């Protein structure tokens, strides 16, 4: 009896080992800032991607008839260009089949060269600098509108508010690129900025810049950078008695911006590529599923979630996780995700990318207007 039990257990373990051995492991990299002042946004991206991986694995996926299991490999790029290239090389050397990320354009742009050299497809959920996808790489894609679209929306809105517009940017690839597009849009509407000041993505004291701008009596101050700088800037504007409208891009259109600056954010306007969450085709259902596991969405989680699903769907259509085989299918993507219709143009940019303007009312972001986009 004891011998029979051992035999049964042995057969069961052997069968389990055979099944496990037959299951191919497909590793997908994810890079974002997981430490530092932008960690809340990086974690948002990572959690959106994790939810997608968990749900895909629960379906017992197959590629070309072969059972597979997907694994997300997460690395901290610290929102730093040099660190981003180190992370990118690590991913390429370790044989990941694709990469989701990075958050910052300043990280995505140098990292994209490494991925292209290694022939590893990259989908950024949220890098918006035009230059990111305009380097001639067939491995580079993005899942939201770029800064040409976002900057045009900000410039148009600022010009409606008043003719005295000051622009401040943090000199990162994202901040500078967005600011350039805002200035271009302003000038197209006959508005010459009264000032264009520069700071860094590490600064927290903007008194000198704001004092200089105050003397020029601005109607609007457009800040192109992230919430870690936008929040203290908004507070210091109010402390200095500057009544101008505070306007910014997706870097400030976060819950953290309001949390950090409190009542100083009231009436501030921020743009964000994409439809409002409640208007995304799968937004309400995604929000429930995400909240059950990870809590409140900061901003980019739906885009990271769709980025993973788009990449895996391309692998399914190709019947392989081999980048050389599924990359062409990735370029042909035409599907409906949580965020809306997803298809890429020849540059790897999202077609029909929407931009939504939001305003802080009673301590909450409320959608004001959506330009462009398609939810079909």
C-alpha positions, 0 to 999 in steps of 0.5 A, a space after each residue: 500500500 505504501 509503495 502504491 502511494 509513492 508510485 501515485 505521488 511520483 506519477 502525479 509529480 512527474 505529470 506536474 513537472 512535465 506540464 510546468 516544463 511545457 509551459 513557456 515563460 515569456 518575460 516582459 520588462 517594465 521601466 518607470 520611476 519607482 523611487 523619488 518624487 515621481 514614484 506615485 506615477 511609476 507605481 501607477 504604471 506598474 500596477 496597471 501592467 500587473 493587472 493586465 498580466 494577472 488577467 491574461 495569465 488567468 486565461 491560460 494563454 497560448 502562443 502558436 498552440 503552446 501554453 505560456 505564462 507571462 511575467 512582468 519584470 519591473 525596474 526603477 529608472 529613477 526618471 533619469 536618462 542615464 539610469 534608463 539606458 542602464 535599465 534598457 541594456 539590462 532588459 535587452 541582455 536578459 532577453 525580455 520579449 518586449 518593454 512597457 515604459 518608460 514614463 518620462 520622455 527624457 528616459 524613453 528617448 535614450 532608452 529607445 535607442 538601446 531597445 532598437 539596437 537590441 530589436 526589442 519592441 517598446 510601448 510607452 504608456 505615457 511618454 509624449 515628446 514628439 521626438 520619442 517616436 520620430 527617430 526612425 525606429 520600428 521598435 518604438 510605439 506610444 499609447 497616448 497623444 503626443 506633445 504636438 497635440 497636447 501643446 496645441 490644446 494648451 496654447 489654444 486654451 491659454 490664448 482664450 484666457 488672455 494675451 499675457 501668457 508666461 511659460 515655464 518649463 523644467 528643461 527635461 525632454 518632456 517639459 521643454 518639448 511641451 513648452 515649445 509646442 505651447 509657444 508655437 500654438 500661442 504664436 499661431 494665434 497672435 500671442 507672443 509670450 511675455 516670458 519663457 522661464 526655465 527651472 529643473 525637475 529637482 527644484 522646489 523654490 520658484 520665488 525668483 522666477 515667479 517674482 519676475 513674471 509677476 512684474 509682467 502682469 500675466 493672465 496665465 502661467 503655463 507650467 510644463 513639467 511634473 506635479 512635484 514641481 507644479 505643486 510648490 509653484 502653485 502654492 508660491 504663486 498664491 503666496 506672492 499674490 499672483 492671480 493668473 490662471 495656473 495651466 499645465 500638461 499631464 505632468 500636473 493633472 494628477 491627484 498628487 498635485 492637489 494633495 501637495 498644493 491643497 487649496 492653491 490648486 483651485 481653478 488650475 487647469 491641466 491637460 491630459 492625453 486621452 479621454 476622461 476615465 468615465 468616458 473611456 469605453 472600459 473605464 468604469 469597469 477597469 477602475 473597479 478592478 484596479 481599485 480592488 487590488 491597488 486602490 486609486 488610479 493616479 493617471 497612467 494605469 489604464 494606458 499601461 494596462 492597454 499597453 500590455 494587452 496590445 503587446 500580448 495580442 500582437 504575440 498571439 496574432 504572430 503565434 510567437 513571443 519572438 520580437 522579430 515575428 510579432 513586431 510587424 503585428 504590433 504595428 498593425 494593431 487595430 483594437 478597442 482597449 480600456 482607453 478607446 480605439 488603439 491603432 498606430 501610424 507609421 511613426 508608432 504614434 497613436 492615431 486619433 489621440 485625444 486630449 482632455 482639459 481638466 479644472 480643479 473644482 472644490 479639490 477635484 479634477 473635473 473634465 472641461 473639454 475633450 479635443 480629438 480622439 476616437 472611442 470606436 
